Amino acid sequence: MGRHVNHPDSSRLPFSYLIENRGESFLVPGINIRSVGTIRDAQKWPRRDKRKSGHLLDSINFNLLSPYTAGKMLGGIELLDQLERTAGLTAERFSFQTMTIEAHALRKGRKLYGMALDKFMGNTVISRLGLTPVVDEDDLSRRLKPTAAAGAGQWVDVCGLFAPKSEVDAICDAITAGDIESIDQLEQRWHDLHAQYYDMEWTWVADIMESWYGKPVEDITADDVRKIIGRWLESVTSLNDMLLEDARKEYSLKSRTGFGIDDPAASADDDFTSVRGSYDADPFVAMVKEHTAKKTALATRALAQLEGIK
């Protein structure tokens, strides 16, 4: 019996799955990163947002990958490394709180966190390049230079708004000091913070560039960006392949149990297909394949922007 614990706040190991077996709890770190359910959850909330006003009262960020979740995954990698160092590289099981993490699950989780981080980091780098060709290394440095002072360090989730903890603390301090005197002023501060999300997101990415890629952002070259794009595309493609494999399970023989019992003359396969459809015709499967194609094209375009730099 298992249950999802994939909300980022659920533990120090986000996107995990908890399995209960004979009174023992097994935690599988990061496994829900490649789960169909996680992606469907991430997609359903913006689809349910039917607000039409040009001035939205709630500042909500629907991004699955953000400095908030990426920071938690970085912490997850550090924790898994610590567990492995403490118990030893040859250990078959690791204890975490009241749960057990098996060695293969630990290493798989660490790999999945790394892939998701490569995906997030690559997304932001490509966005930062913009749409025009990069003229030279100086032009590249100008594009990659952070434009927001805030963003580095821990991020928090404030009722759906992702923001640096330092900025949220500053708002709380302003309330305490009496600098924010009305609800309207407070709302404006939240909206201003939400509007700066992508600039502050880049500041967060630039801040961890050295620890993740081995170079500070000011030393990143065109060749480094090419490697980042390569890692990004490899992660996107691999994660999408895992999603497709997970989606295929919904059409397995095990999933067909109980179909066809209402009509003895019909086969379980026919009944299943009429209710659930087929794997090849599944809209989610088509969406994932289309996503891979689009990201492959995006990588080609981003690399073409760097062609003028040898």
SEBA-792494 format. One record per residue (C-alpha): z negated, x, y; residue number from 0; chain; residue in one letter. Coordinates in Angstrom, 3 decimals. Layout:
+----------+----------+----------+-----+-------+-----+
|       pz |       px |       py |   n | chain | res |
+----------+----------+----------+-----+-------+-----+
|        Z |        X |        Y | NUM |     A |   A |
...
+----------+----------+----------+-----+-------+-----+
//
This chain:
+----------+----------+----------+-----+-------+-----+
|       pz |       px |       py |   n | chain | res |
+----------+----------+----------+-----+-------+-----+
|    0.000 |    0.000 |    0.000 |   0 |     A |   M |
|    0.921 |    1.434 |    3.396 |   1 |     A |   G |
|    0.792 |    0.535 |    7.042 |   2 |     A |   R |
|    2.444 |    1.849 |   10.167 |   3 |     A |   H |
|    0.366 |    3.706 |   12.710 |   4 |     A |   V |
|    3.342 |    4.543 |   14.857 |   5 |     A |   N |
|    2.034 |    3.610 |   18.314 |   6 |     A |   H |
|    1.669 |    6.906 |   20.200 |   7 |     A |   P |
|   -1.987 |    6.128 |   20.983 |   8 |     A |   D |
|   -2.889 |    5.480 |   17.342 |   9 |     A |   S |
|   -3.911 |    9.074 |   16.603 |  10 |     A |   S |
|   -3.366 |   12.694 |   17.469 |  11 |     A |   R |
|   -0.413 |   12.575 |   15.064 |  12 |     A |   L |
|    1.988 |   10.002 |   16.565 |  13 |     A |   P |
|    4.660 |    8.039 |   14.690 |  14 |     A |   F |
|    2.742 |    8.421 |   11.423 |  15 |     A |   S |
|    2.363 |    6.210 |    8.349 |  16 |     A |   Y |
|   -0.891 |    5.559 |    6.516 |  17 |     A |   L |
|   -0.893 |    4.940 |    2.767 |  18 |     A |   I |
|   -3.912 |    3.646 |    0.848 |  19 |     A |   E |
|   -3.919 |    4.660 |   -2.815 |  20 |     A |   N |
|   -6.901 |    4.098 |   -5.109 |  21 |     A |   R |
|   -9.422 |    4.285 |   -2.329 |  22 |     A |   G |
|   -7.906 |    7.386 |   -0.741 |  23 |     A |   E |
|   -6.077 |    7.410 |    2.601 |  24 |     A |   S |
|   -2.940 |    9.545 |    2.909 |  25 |     A |   F |
|   -1.413 |   10.161 |    6.329 |  26 |     A |   L |
|    2.287 |   10.972 |    6.577 |  27 |     A |   V |
|    2.784 |   12.552 |   10.028 |  28 |     A |   P |
|    5.828 |   11.709 |   12.124 |  29 |     A |   G |
|    7.666 |    9.844 |    9.371 |  30 |     A |   I |
|    8.306 |    6.789 |   11.555 |  31 |     A |   N |
|   10.469 |    8.888 |   13.877 |  32 |     A |   I |
|   13.268 |    8.317 |   11.368 |  33 |     A |   R |
|   12.307 |    4.719 |   10.579 |  34 |     A |   S |
|   14.607 |    1.761 |   11.229 |  35 |     A |   V |
|   11.535 |   -0.230 |   12.266 |  36 |     A |   G |
|   10.635 |    2.188 |   15.059 |  37 |     A |   T |
|   14.122 |    2.063 |   16.573 |  38 |     A |   I |
|   14.251 |   -1.730 |   16.313 |  39 |     A |   R |
|   10.873 |   -1.935 |   18.043 |  40 |     A |   D |
|   12.081 |    0.356 |   20.810 |  41 |     A |   A |
|   15.174 |   -1.810 |   21.319 |  42 |     A |   Q |
|   13.573 |   -5.245 |   21.181 |  43 |     A |   K |
|   11.269 |   -4.901 |   24.185 |  44 |     A |   W |
|   13.952 |   -4.194 |   26.828 |  45 |     A |   P |
|   16.062 |   -6.950 |   25.263 |  46 |     A |   R |
|   13.177 |   -9.389 |   25.734 |  47 |     A |   R |
|   12.807 |   -8.436 |   29.379 |  48 |     A |   D |
|   14.566 |  -11.342 |   31.092 |  49 |     A |   K |
|   13.414 |  -10.569 |   34.632 |  50 |     A |   R |
|   16.238 |  -11.090 |   37.139 |  51 |     A |   K |
|   14.537 |  -10.307 |   40.443 |  52 |     A |   S |
|   15.629 |   -7.258 |   42.394 |  53 |     A |   G |
|   11.965 |   -6.502 |   43.008 |  54 |     A |   H |
|   10.157 |   -6.326 |   39.668 |  55 |     A |   L |
|    6.396 |   -6.721 |   39.872 |  56 |     A |   L |
|    5.693 |   -4.659 |   36.748 |  57 |     A |   D |
|    6.876 |   -1.058 |   36.589 |  58 |     A |   S |
|    7.679 |   -0.678 |   32.892 |  59 |     A |   I |
|    9.380 |    2.276 |   31.231 |  60 |     A |   N |
|   10.993 |    1.396 |   27.890 |  61 |     A |   F |
|   11.998 |    4.950 |   26.889 |  62 |     A |   N |
|   10.918 |    5.823 |   23.349 |  63 |     A |   L |
|   11.048 |    9.544 |   24.161 |  64 |     A |   L |
|    9.320 |   10.586 |   27.362 |  65 |     A |   S |
|    6.898 |   13.276 |   28.541 |  66 |     A |   P |
|    4.167 |   10.914 |   27.311 |  67 |     A |   Y |
|    5.393 |   10.746 |   23.705 |  68 |     A |   T |
|    6.836 |   14.276 |   23.752 |  69 |     A |   A |
|    3.458 |   15.623 |   24.847 |  70 |     A |   G |
|    1.802 |   13.855 |   21.943 |  71 |     A |   K |
|    4.324 |   15.335 |   19.525 |  72 |     A |   M |
|    3.703 |   18.813 |   20.901 |  73 |     A |   L |
|    0.020 |   18.195 |   20.303 |  74 |     A |   G |
|    0.868 |   16.983 |   16.810 |  75 |     A |   G |
|    2.702 |   20.232 |   16.001 |  76 |     A |   I |
|   -0.255 |   22.258 |   17.270 |  77 |     A |   E |
|   -2.660 |   20.212 |   15.165 |  78 |     A |   L |
|   -0.564 |   20.564 |   12.004 |  79 |     A |   L |
|   -0.292 |   24.321 |   12.601 |  80 |     A |   D |
|   -4.067 |   24.502 |   13.000 |  81 |     A |   Q |
|   -4.686 |   22.541 |    9.789 |  82 |     A |   L |
|   -2.338 |   24.861 |    7.913 |  83 |     A |   E |
|   -3.955 |   28.006 |    9.301 |  84 |     A |   R |
|   -7.452 |   26.752 |    8.485 |  85 |     A |   T |
|   -6.722 |   25.683 |    4.901 |  86 |     A |   A |
|   -4.197 |   28.419 |    4.174 |  87 |     A |   G |
|   -0.439 |   28.411 |    3.614 |  88 |     A |   L |
|   -0.849 |   27.853 |   -0.138 |  89 |     A |   T |
|   -3.007 |   24.720 |    0.217 |  90 |     A |   A |
|   -1.567 |   21.576 |   -1.351 |  91 |     A |   E |
|   -3.680 |   19.163 |    0.695 |  92 |     A |   R |
|   -5.153 |   19.136 |    4.189 |  93 |     A |   F |
|   -8.065 |   17.048 |    5.453 |  94 |     A |   S |
|   -7.774 |   15.338 |    8.808 |  95 |     A |   F |
|  -10.607 |   13.062 |    9.926 |  96 |     A |   Q |
|  -11.093 |   10.771 |    6.903 |  97 |     A |   T |
|   -7.518 |   11.149 |    5.674 |  98 |     A |   M |
|   -5.519 |   13.485 |    3.462 |  99 |     A |   T |
|   -2.207 |   15.053 |    4.432 | 100 |     A |   I |
|   -0.194 |   16.513 |    1.578 | 101 |     A |   E |
|    1.506 |   19.861 |    2.168 | 102 |     A |   A |
|    5.067 |   18.535 |    1.939 | 103 |     A |   H |
|    4.187 |   15.713 |    4.361 | 104 |     A |   A |
|    2.670 |   18.178 |    6.836 | 105 |     A |   L |
|    5.771 |   20.358 |    6.870 | 106 |     A |   R |
|    8.110 |   17.362 |    7.018 | 107 |     A |   K |
|    6.132 |   15.900 |    9.909 | 108 |     A |   G |
|    6.249 |   19.148 |   11.830 | 109 |     A |   R |
|   10.012 |   19.313 |   11.334 | 110 |     A |   K |
|   10.482 |   15.715 |   12.500 | 111 |     A |   L |
|    8.399 |   16.330 |   15.623 | 112 |     A |   Y |
|   10.541 |   19.383 |   16.344 | 113 |     A |   G |
|   13.763 |   17.444 |   15.915 | 114 |     A |   M |
|   12.561 |   14.644 |   18.194 | 115 |     A |   A |
|   11.521 |   17.186 |   20.816 | 116 |     A |   L |
|   14.914 |   18.918 |   20.616 | 117 |     A |   D |
|   16.505 |   15.508 |   21.105 | 118 |     A |   K |
|   14.362 |   14.690 |   24.130 | 119 |     A |   F |
|   14.683 |   18.121 |   25.726 | 120 |     A |   M |
|   18.442 |   18.197 |   25.174 | 121 |     A |   G |
|   18.830 |   14.723 |   26.660 | 122 |     A |   N |
|   17.143 |   15.816 |   29.868 | 123 |     A |   T |
|   19.083 |   19.082 |   30.123 | 124 |     A |   V |
|   22.425 |   17.290 |   29.739 | 125 |     A |   I |
|   21.394 |   14.683 |   32.317 | 126 |     A |   S |
|   20.386 |   17.459 |   34.685 | 127 |     A |   R |
|   23.833 |   19.054 |   34.439 | 128 |     A |   L |
|   25.345 |   15.968 |   36.027 | 129 |     A |   G |
|   29.023 |   15.073 |   35.675 | 130 |     A |   L |
|   30.843 |   17.877 |   37.479 | 131 |     A |   T |
|   31.818 |   21.340 |   36.175 | 132 |     A |   P |
|   29.239 |   24.083 |   36.621 | 133 |     A |   V |
|   30.785 |   26.748 |   38.835 | 134 |     A |   V |
|   28.655 |   29.762 |   37.970 | 135 |     A |   D |
|   25.170 |   30.855 |   36.899 | 136 |     A |   E |
|   23.820 |   30.315 |   40.423 | 137 |     A |   D |
|   25.124 |   26.754 |   40.392 | 138 |     A |   D |
|   23.474 |   26.228 |   37.013 | 139 |     A |   L |
|   20.150 |   27.554 |   38.310 | 140 |     A |   S |
|   20.319 |   25.185 |   41.281 | 141 |     A |   R |
|   20.872 |   22.199 |   39.007 | 142 |     A |   R |
|   18.040 |   23.153 |   36.675 | 143 |     A |   L |
|   15.522 |   23.843 |   39.438 | 144 |     A |   K |
|   12.829 |   21.118 |   39.490 | 145 |     A |   P |
|   12.952 |   18.857 |   42.541 | 146 |     A |   T |
|    9.574 |   17.151 |   42.101 | 147 |     A |   A |
|    6.296 |   18.983 |   42.592 | 148 |     A |   A |
|    4.492 |   16.645 |   40.184 | 149 |     A |   A |
|    5.242 |   16.233 |   36.492 | 150 |     A |   G |
|    3.783 |   19.213 |   34.662 | 151 |     A |   A |
|    0.883 |   18.710 |   32.290 | 152 |     A |   G |
|   -0.459 |   15.586 |   30.606 | 153 |     A |   Q |
|    1.201 |   12.212 |   31.059 | 154 |     A |   W |
|   -0.409 |    8.797 |   30.568 | 155 |     A |   V |
|    0.708 |    5.247 |   29.866 | 156 |     A |   D |
|   -0.546 |    2.861 |   32.569 | 157 |     A |   V |
|    0.306 |   -0.595 |   31.217 | 158 |     A |   C |
|    3.865 |    0.483 |   30.436 | 159 |     A |   G |
|    4.327 |    2.898 |   33.334 | 160 |     A |   L |
|    4.634 |    6.542 |   32.239 | 161 |     A |   F |
|    3.362 |    9.005 |   34.811 | 162 |     A |   A |
|    1.639 |   12.384 |   35.150 | 163 |     A |   P |
|   -2.120 |   12.050 |   34.813 | 164 |     A |   K |
|   -2.535 |   14.087 |   37.992 | 165 |     A |   S |
|   -0.639 |   11.460 |   39.995 | 166 |     A |   E |
|   -2.584 |    8.563 |   38.495 | 167 |     A |   V |
|   -5.832 |   10.406 |   39.253 | 168 |     A |   D |
|   -4.640 |   10.879 |   42.848 | 169 |     A |   A |
|   -4.105 |    7.128 |   43.195 | 170 |     A |   I |
|   -7.587 |    6.462 |   41.801 | 171 |     A |   C |
|   -9.043 |    8.987 |   44.261 | 172 |     A |   D |
|   -7.191 |    7.298 |   47.126 | 173 |     A |   A |
|   -8.699 |    3.947 |   46.153 | 174 |     A |   I |
|  -12.180 |    5.473 |   46.033 | 175 |     A |   T |
|  -11.698 |    7.154 |   49.414 | 176 |     A |   A |
|  -10.475 |    3.926 |   50.992 | 177 |     A |   G |
|   -6.995 |    5.263 |   51.684 | 178 |     A |   D |
|   -5.544 |    2.389 |   49.652 | 179 |     A |   I |
|   -6.962 |   -0.786 |   51.156 | 180 |     A |   E |
|   -4.887 |   -3.596 |   49.681 | 181 |     A |   S |
|   -3.188 |   -4.754 |   46.505 | 182 |     A |   I |
|    0.173 |   -4.455 |   48.263 | 183 |     A |   D |
|   -0.487 |   -0.795 |   49.065 | 184 |     A |   Q |
|   -1.554 |   -0.134 |   45.492 | 185 |     A |   L |
|    1.536 |   -1.874 |   44.120 | 186 |     A |   E |
|    3.731 |    0.240 |   46.374 | 187 |     A |   Q |
|    2.141 |    3.431 |   45.042 | 188 |     A |   R |
|    2.862 |    2.336 |   41.463 | 189 |     A |   W |
|    6.460 |    1.464 |   42.345 | 190 |     A |   H |
|    6.954 |    4.800 |   44.118 | 191 |     A |   D |
|    5.609 |    6.618 |   41.070 | 192 |     A |   L |
|    7.922 |    4.662 |   38.764 | 193 |     A |   H |
|   10.933 |    5.444 |   40.988 | 194 |     A |   A |
|   10.245 |    9.176 |   40.684 | 195 |     A |   Q |
|   10.116 |    9.100 |   36.890 | 196 |     A |   Y |
|   13.252 |   11.111 |   36.097 | 197 |     A |   Y |
|   12.581 |   13.823 |   38.673 | 198 |     A |   D |
|    9.026 |   14.222 |   37.358 | 199 |     A |   M |
|   10.294 |   14.080 |   33.778 | 200 |     A |   E |
|   12.487 |   17.108 |   34.513 | 201 |     A |   W |
|    9.523 |   18.963 |   36.029 | 202 |     A |   T |
|    7.651 |   18.393 |   32.737 | 203 |     A |   W |
|   10.597 |   19.649 |   30.680 | 204 |     A |   V |
|   11.102 |   22.685 |   32.920 | 205 |     A |   A |
|    7.397 |   23.502 |   32.628 | 206 |     A |   D |
|    7.501 |   23.766 |   28.815 | 207 |     A |   I |
|   10.947 |   25.387 |   28.669 | 208 |     A |   M |
|    9.492 |   28.837 |   28.021 | 209 |     A |   E |
|    7.167 |   27.731 |   25.214 | 210 |     A |   S |
|    9.881 |   25.655 |   23.526 | 211 |     A |   W |
|   13.036 |   27.712 |   24.086 | 212 |     A |   Y |
|   11.544 |   31.136 |   24.775 | 213 |     A |   G |
|   12.685 |   31.395 |   28.403 | 214 |     A |   K |
|   11.380 |   30.037 |   31.700 | 215 |     A |   P |
|   13.724 |   27.565 |   33.358 | 216 |     A |   V |
|   14.689 |   30.031 |   36.113 | 217 |     A |   E |
|   16.038 |   32.452 |   33.467 | 218 |     A |   D |
|   18.077 |   29.900 |   31.508 | 219 |     A |   I |
|   21.760 |   30.913 |   31.307 | 220 |     A |   T |
|   24.914 |   29.033 |   30.378 | 221 |     A |   A |
|   24.710 |   30.489 |   26.865 | 222 |     A |   D |
|   21.146 |   29.197 |   26.578 | 223 |     A |   D |
|   22.287 |   25.731 |   27.632 | 224 |     A |   V |
|   25.051 |   25.841 |   25.025 | 225 |     A |   R |
|   22.438 |   26.605 |   22.361 | 226 |     A |   K |
|   20.203 |   23.803 |   23.660 | 227 |     A |   I |
|   23.113 |   21.361 |   23.437 | 228 |     A |   I |
|   23.823 |   22.568 |   19.892 | 229 |     A |   G |
|   20.204 |   22.020 |   18.839 | 230 |     A |   R |
|   20.253 |   18.622 |   20.546 | 231 |     A |   W |
|   23.392 |   17.420 |   18.766 | 232 |     A |   L |
|   22.151 |   18.700 |   15.412 | 233 |     A |   E |
|   18.875 |   16.819 |   15.858 | 234 |     A |   S |
|   20.559 |   13.613 |   17.024 | 235 |     A |   V |
|   22.985 |   13.684 |   14.106 | 236 |     A |   T |
|   20.309 |   14.495 |   11.522 | 237 |     A |   S |
|   17.913 |   11.815 |   12.784 | 238 |     A |   L |
|   20.717 |    9.238 |   12.816 | 239 |     A |   N |
|   21.649 |   10.180 |    9.245 | 240 |     A |   D |
|   18.004 |    9.609 |    8.277 | 241 |     A |   M |
|   18.071 |    6.214 |   10.005 | 242 |     A |   L |
|   21.186 |    5.242 |    8.048 | 243 |     A |   L |
|   19.508 |    6.300 |    4.806 | 244 |     A |   E |
|   16.433 |    4.258 |    5.725 | 245 |     A |   D |
|   18.626 |    1.254 |    6.539 | 246 |     A |   A |
|   20.320 |    1.573 |    3.138 | 247 |     A |   R |
|   16.959 |    0.880 |    1.477 | 248 |     A |   K |
|   17.102 |   -2.662 |    2.819 | 249 |     A |   E |
|   20.079 |   -3.234 |    0.493 | 250 |     A |   Y |
|   18.608 |   -1.587 |   -2.598 | 251 |     A |   S |
|   18.088 |   -3.343 |   -5.933 | 252 |     A |   L |
|   14.367 |   -3.538 |   -5.194 | 253 |     A |   K |
|   15.069 |   -5.521 |   -2.020 | 254 |     A |   S |
|   17.006 |   -8.110 |   -4.035 | 255 |     A |   R |
|   13.988 |   -9.243 |   -6.036 | 256 |     A |   T |
|   13.642 |  -13.023 |   -5.832 | 257 |     A |   G |
|   17.219 |  -13.718 |   -4.771 | 258 |     A |   F |
|   19.274 |  -16.108 |   -6.893 | 259 |     A |   G |
|   16.335 |  -17.981 |   -8.427 | 260 |     A |   I |
|   17.261 |  -21.273 |   -6.700 | 261 |     A |   D |
|   20.689 |  -21.363 |   -8.300 | 262 |     A |   D |
|   20.868 |  -20.073 |  -11.871 | 263 |     A |   P |
|   24.660 |  -20.197 |  -11.704 | 264 |     A |   A |
|   24.722 |  -17.711 |   -8.841 | 265 |     A |   A |
|   23.969 |  -14.021 |   -9.160 | 266 |     A |   S |
|   21.185 |  -12.315 |   -7.252 | 267 |     A |   A |
|   23.780 |  -10.053 |   -5.625 | 268 |     A |   D |
|   25.805 |  -13.009 |   -4.300 | 269 |     A |   D |
|   22.689 |  -14.748 |   -3.019 | 270 |     A |   D |
|   21.438 |  -11.557 |   -1.392 | 271 |     A |   F |
|   24.791 |  -10.895 |    0.300 | 272 |     A |   T |
|   25.043 |  -14.430 |    1.653 | 273 |     A |   S |
|   21.566 |  -14.158 |    3.201 | 274 |     A |   V |
|   21.288 |  -10.501 |    4.213 | 275 |     A |   R |
|   24.923 |   -9.431 |    4.382 | 276 |     A |   G |
|   26.111 |   -5.966 |    3.364 | 277 |     A |   S |
|   25.174 |   -2.460 |    4.431 | 278 |     A |   Y |
|   28.618 |   -1.695 |    5.832 | 279 |     A |   D |
|   28.571 |   -4.862 |    7.952 | 280 |     A |   A |
|   25.010 |   -4.387 |    9.223 | 281 |     A |   D |
|   24.940 |   -4.370 |   13.076 | 282 |     A |   P |
|   22.186 |   -1.746 |   13.093 | 283 |     A |   F |
|   24.239 |    0.564 |   10.878 | 284 |     A |   V |
|   27.258 |    0.116 |   13.151 | 285 |     A |   A |
|   25.086 |    0.842 |   16.202 | 286 |     A |   M |
|   23.734 |    4.081 |   14.729 | 287 |     A |   V |
|   27.210 |    5.286 |   13.776 | 288 |     A |   K |
|   28.494 |    4.448 |   17.249 | 289 |     A |   E |
|   25.538 |    6.284 |   18.779 | 290 |     A |   H |
|   26.398 |    9.429 |   16.807 | 291 |     A |   T |
|   30.020 |    9.230 |   17.942 | 292 |     A |   A |
|   29.006 |    8.782 |   21.588 | 293 |     A |   K |
|   26.536 |   11.661 |   21.500 | 294 |     A |   K |
|   29.118 |   13.922 |   19.850 | 295 |     A |   T |
|   31.520 |   13.090 |   22.686 | 296 |     A |   A |
|   28.752 |   13.699 |   25.221 | 297 |     A |   L |
|   28.068 |   17.139 |   23.747 | 298 |     A |   A |
|   31.780 |   17.977 |   23.986 | 299 |     A |   T |
|   31.842 |   16.895 |   27.634 | 300 |     A |   R |
|   28.675 |   18.833 |   28.508 | 301 |     A |   A |
|   30.009 |   22.006 |   26.869 | 302 |     A |   L |
|   33.291 |   21.567 |   28.748 | 303 |     A |   A |
|   31.334 |   21.587 |   32.029 | 304 |     A |   Q |
|   30.243 |   25.140 |   31.203 | 305 |     A |   L |
|   33.695 |   26.465 |   30.323 | 306 |     A |   E |
|   34.053 |   28.173 |   33.695 | 307 |     A |   G |
|   31.059 |   30.414 |   32.933 | 308 |     A |   I |
|   31.728 |   33.162 |   30.400 | 309 |     A |   K |
+----------+----------+----------+-----+-------+-----+
//
